[in-house]
Amino acid sequence: MFTPKERRKNPRLRTLKGGRVIFGKRLCTFDCVVRDRSERGARLKVVSPEFVPNSFFLNIPKEEFEVEAVVKHRADGEIGVELSP
């Protein structure tokens, strides 16, 4: 069976956590599900990926985690983001 080569420096770990996409001077939010995450990136499940701006804050309330994120790709109800260090 063929396995695609992993291009990430830090492999993503599967997770299933509720999160928030925050933007527009912190006045606009979307709920999301964090499907997997690494030190520098994440894959988010969102209802309408086309309405998520190219940069935003990703908040995971249960972890008291918030970081700036930049969208790297959008596909089928999901977005891949790079997280700021």
C-alpha positions as CSV (number, residue, x, y, z in Angstrom):
1,M,0.0,0.0,0.0
2,F,1.3,3.5,-0.9
3,T,1.6,6.0,1.9
4,P,2.2,9.7,0.9
5,K,5.4,11.2,2.2
6,E,4.8,13.5,5.2
7,R,6.0,17.0,4.3
8,R,5.5,18.5,7.8
9,K,8.5,19.1,10.1
10,N,6.3,18.3,13.1
11,P,3.7,15.6,12.6
12,R,0.2,16.5,13.5
13,L,-1.5,14.6,16.3
14,R,-5.2,13.6,15.9
15,T,-7.5,15.5,18.3
16,L,-11.2,16.4,18.5
17,K,-11.6,19.7,20.4
18,G,-13.9,22.6,20.1
19,G,-12.4,25.8,19.0
20,R,-13.2,29.3,17.8
21,V,-12.0,31.3,14.8
22,I,-11.8,35.0,16.0
23,F,-11.4,38.0,13.7
24,G,-12.7,41.4,12.8
25,K,-11.2,43.3,15.8
26,R,-12.3,40.3,17.9
27,L,-16.0,41.0,17.1
28,C,-16.6,38.1,14.8
29,T,-16.3,34.4,15.7
30,F,-17.0,31.0,14.1
31,D,-17.1,27.7,16.0
32,C,-14.8,25.1,14.7
33,V,-13.5,21.6,15.5
34,V,-9.7,21.1,15.8
35,R,-9.2,17.7,14.0
36,D,-5.5,17.5,14.3
37,R,-2.7,19.8,15.6
38,S,1.1,20.1,15.7
39,E,3.4,22.7,17.1
40,R,3.1,24.9,14.0
41,G,-0.2,23.9,12.3
42,A,-3.7,22.5,12.6
43,R,-6.6,21.2,10.5
44,L,-9.9,22.7,11.4
45,K,-13.4,21.6,10.5
46,V,-15.6,24.6,9.8
47,V,-19.1,25.0,8.4
48,S,-18.2,27.6,5.7
49,P,-14.5,27.7,5.0
50,E,-15.0,30.3,2.3
51,F,-16.1,32.9,5.0
52,V,-13.0,32.4,7.2
53,P,-10.5,35.2,6.6
54,N,-6.9,34.4,5.6
55,S,-5.6,35.3,9.1
56,F,-7.4,35.1,12.4
57,F,-6.9,34.0,16.0
58,L,-7.5,30.3,16.9
59,N,-8.9,29.8,20.4
60,I,-9.3,26.5,22.2
61,P,-11.1,27.3,25.4
62,K,-10.6,24.0,27.2
63,E,-6.8,24.4,26.9
64,E,-6.8,28.2,27.5
65,F,-4.9,28.3,24.2
66,E,-5.0,31.2,21.7
67,V,-2.6,31.9,18.8
68,E,-2.6,33.7,15.5
69,A,-3.3,31.5,12.5
70,V,-2.8,31.9,8.7
71,V,-4.8,29.8,6.3
72,K,-2.7,27.6,4.0
73,H,-5.4,25.6,2.3
74,R,-9.2,25.2,2.1
75,A,-11.1,22.0,1.1
76,D,-14.4,20.3,1.7
77,G,-15.4,22.0,5.0
78,E,-11.9,22.1,6.4
79,I,-9.0,24.5,6.5
80,G,-5.3,23.9,7.1
81,V,-3.6,26.6,9.1
82,E,-0.1,27.6,10.1
83,L,0.2,28.7,13.7
84,S,2.4,31.6,14.8
85,P,5.3,30.6,17.1
